[in-house]
Amino acid sequence: MMLPATLEEAVEALTAVPAAVPVAGGTDLMGAVNAGLLRPPALVGLGRISELRGWRYEDGGTAVLGAGLTHARMGRPDFAALIPALADAARTAGPPQIRNSGTLGGNIATADPTGDTLPVLAALEATVTLAGPGGSREIPVSHLLTGLDPMRPGELLGWVRVPLLHAPQVYLKATGRSGPARASASVALVLDPARRAVRCAVGAVAPVPLRPLEAEAWVSGCIDWDGERGIDPAALTAFGEYVAGACVPEPQGLAEPGGAVPGAGDETASPGGPPAAAQRLRRTVSVLARRALGRALK
Ligand SMILES: Cc1cc2nc3c(=O)[nH]c(=O)nc-3n(C[C@H](O)[C@H](O)[C@H](O)COP(=O)(O)OP(=O)(O)OC[C@H]3O[C@@H](n4cnc5c(N)ncnc54)[C@H](O)[C@@H]3O)c2cc1C
């Protein structure tokens, strides 16, 4: 196990031993090792890189977040005052012992469809800085998650750049049970008053967070931005349905992370209509989106 003290040293360690695997909190990685799914010949521990554990402000109203920020740290009030939706997401990311170790960078690199920070970063249109042997490069987080621009050999996720919008933002998560659990669906919603825009991303219903762009544009035009940011209750409901319709397709196109089609073989499915599980998922997303916008505009 190599334990570099800086990001630069970590990149050097990875370059020297290309088969080595980086490990931050280990909550995802060690699970895979313990399950026998992964046998890394060497590890590059990122836990001693203090520069990655905090955040800083940049001109132009952005915050630059270290990949080593833990969920527990992001859930604290000072961070919540800056990026409320990311704090909300971090507070729901597993039980306390996981939140104490699990990091923002690990959540992004694992890119699990249920990753709680991912829809928030998508709604915020965050970018990530990747540090590698040839220097650093910055790409949209969505390019990384979709595989459009994957991490290259020897690269590490160093920083996440997020705009500070100084406006309400909400993260809501539905789970199959009470207590800490993975999302069955989640919605992140941010208001961007300077652009008179609502941005929204739906998590856990597809391999990557989905942006219902038409629904966003439509509802942005329904909001009284100059008044008290009011909205007709009927528009709130219509927004929920618009988002759900855009993000949860008809069952034949609806692949779950495991590849199963929710509702397939479901005997309660109505003939000709979406099977019950897909209908439930649509309803869940619709309710989450309606509530998220309602709370943001309160
Ligand atoms: C019981 C349990 C419950 C959980 N519940 C949730 C939940 O509700 N919501 C949720 O979102 N997640 C959940 N998780 C998943 C996990 O805790 C998070 O994904 C966490 O953020 C991972 O961070 P980590 O630092 O532990 O990553 P690690 O396990 O250290 O690493 C994960 C992956 O990311 C890579 N990596 C880590 N840091 C970097 C970096 N800086 N640059 C490049 N690659 C890097 C590693 O090589 C590895 O491939 C849960 C996990 C467990 C075990």
Ligand as a Chemical Component Dictionary entry (heavy atoms), coordinates in Angstrom:
data_LIG
# 
_chem_comp.id                   LIG 
_chem_comp.type                 NON-POLYMER 
_chem_comp.pdbx_formal_charge   0 
_chem_comp.three_letter_code    LIG 
# 
loop_
_chem_comp_atom.comp_id 
_chem_comp_atom.atom_id 
_chem_comp_atom.alt_atom_id 
_chem_comp_atom.type_symbol 
_chem_comp_atom.charge 
_chem_comp_atom.model_Cartn_x 
_chem_comp_atom.model_Cartn_y 
_chem_comp_atom.model_Cartn_z 
_chem_comp_atom.pdbx_ordinal 
LIG C1  C1  C 0 -23.275 -0.523 3.483  1  
LIG C2  C2  C 0 -23.087 0.507  2.397  2  
LIG C3  C3  C 0 -24.091 1.424  2.145  3  
LIG C4  C4  C 0 -23.942 2.374  1.151  4  
LIG N1  N1  N 0 -24.963 3.251  0.919  5  
LIG C5  C5  C 0 -24.823 4.195  -0.029 6  
LIG C6  C6  C 0 -25.879 5.111  -0.284 7  
LIG O1  O1  O 0 -26.963 5.083  0.310  8  
LIG N2  N2  N 0 -25.682 6.039  -1.259 9  
LIG C7  C7  C 0 -24.505 6.114  -1.964 10 
LIG O2  O2  O 0 -24.377 6.984  -2.814 11 
LIG N3  N3  N 0 -23.495 5.251  -1.746 12 
LIG C8  C8  C 0 -23.625 4.301  -0.798 13 
LIG N4  N4  N 0 -22.607 3.404  -0.583 14 
LIG C9  C9  C 0 -21.453 3.413  -1.474 15 
LIG C10 C10 C 0 -20.194 4.178  -1.001 16 
LIG O3  O3  O 0 -20.175 4.404  0.366  17 
LIG C11 C11 C 0 -20.032 5.495  -1.746 18 
LIG O4  O4  O 0 -20.033 5.294  -3.137 19 
LIG C12 C12 C 0 -18.757 6.238  -1.331 20 
LIG O5  O5  O 0 -18.915 7.574  -1.685 21 
LIG C13 C13 C 0 -17.500 5.669  -1.976 22 
LIG O6  O6  O 0 -16.405 6.453  -1.538 23 
LIG P1  P1  P 0 -15.068 5.787  -0.988 24 
LIG O7  O7  O 0 -14.161 6.898  -0.657 25 
LIG O8  O8  O 0 -15.335 4.812  0.090  26 
LIG O9  O9  O 0 -14.579 5.033  -2.300 27 
LIG P2  P2  P 0 -13.533 3.814  -2.407 28 
LIG O10 O10 O 0 -14.209 2.555  -1.967 29 
LIG O11 O11 O 0 -12.250 4.155  -1.741 30 
LIG O12 O12 O 0 -13.315 3.796  -3.961 31 
LIG C14 C14 C 0 -14.364 3.499  -4.843 32 
LIG C15 C15 C 0 -13.856 3.530  -6.279 33 
LIG O13 O13 O 0 -13.462 4.852  -6.614 34 
LIG C16 C16 C 0 -12.081 4.897  -6.971 35 
LIG N5  N5  N 0 -11.610 6.162  -6.415 36 
LIG C17 C17 C 0 -11.778 6.630  -5.153 37 
LIG N6  N6  N 0 -11.276 7.868  -5.050 38 
LIG C18 C18 C 0 -10.787 8.190  -6.279 39 
LIG C19 C19 C 0 -10.152 9.362  -6.807 40 
LIG N7  N7  N 0 -9.929  10.467 -6.073 41 
LIG N8  N8  N 0 -9.785  9.336  -8.118 42 
LIG C20 C20 C 0 -10.001 8.231  -8.885 43 
LIG N9  N9  N 0 -10.616 7.113  -8.438 44 
LIG C21 C21 C 0 -10.995 7.100  -7.137 45 
LIG C22 C22 C 0 -11.457 3.652  -6.375 46 
LIG O14 O14 O 0 -10.330 3.224  -7.108 47 
LIG C23 C23 C 0 -12.608 2.672  -6.492 48 
LIG O15 O15 O 0 -12.667 2.170  -7.802 49 
LIG C24 C24 C 0 -22.736 2.434  0.397  50 
LIG C25 C25 C 0 -21.713 1.508  0.666  51 
LIG C26 C26 C 0 -21.877 0.547  1.641  52 
LIG C27 C27 C 0 -20.754 -0.416 1.908  53 
# 
loop_
_chem_comp_bond.comp_id 
_chem_comp_bond.atom_id_1 
_chem_comp_bond.atom_id_2 
_chem_comp_bond.value_order 
_chem_comp_bond.pdbx_ordinal 
LIG C1  C2  SING 1  
LIG C2  C3  SING 2  
LIG C2  C26 DOUB 3  
LIG C3  C4  DOUB 4  
LIG C4  N1  SING 5  
LIG C4  C24 SING 6  
LIG N1  C5  DOUB 7  
LIG C5  C6  SING 8  
LIG C5  C8  SING 9  
LIG C6  O1  DOUB 10 
LIG C6  N2  SING 11 
LIG N2  C7  SING 12 
LIG C7  O2  DOUB 13 
LIG C7  N3  SING 14 
LIG N3  C8  DOUB 15 
LIG C8  N4  SING 16 
LIG N4  C9  SING 17 
LIG N4  C24 SING 18 
LIG C9  C10 SING 19 
LIG C10 O3  SING 20 
LIG C10 C11 SING 21 
LIG C11 O4  SING 22 
LIG C11 C12 SING 23 
LIG C12 O5  SING 24 
LIG C12 C13 SING 25 
LIG C13 O6  SING 26 
LIG O6  P1  SING 27 
LIG P1  O7  DOUB 28 
LIG P1  O8  SING 29 
LIG P1  O9  SING 30 
LIG O9  P2  SING 31 
LIG P2  O10 DOUB 32 
LIG P2  O11 SING 33 
LIG P2  O12 SING 34 
LIG O12 C14 SING 35 
LIG C14 C15 SING 36 
LIG C15 O13 SING 37 
LIG C15 C23 SING 38 
LIG O13 C16 SING 39 
LIG C16 N5  SING 40 
LIG C16 C22 SING 41 
LIG N5  C17 SING 42 
LIG N5  C21 SING 43 
LIG C17 N6  DOUB 44 
LIG N6  C18 SING 45 
LIG C18 C19 SING 46 
LIG C18 C21 DOUB 47 
LIG C19 N7  SING 48 
LIG C19 N8  DOUB 49 
LIG N8  C20 SING 50 
LIG C20 N9  DOUB 51 
LIG N9  C21 SING 52 
LIG C22 O14 SING 53 
LIG C22 C23 SING 54 
LIG C23 O15 SING 55 
LIG C24 C25 DOUB 56 
LIG C25 C26 SING 57 
LIG C26 C27 SING 58 
# 
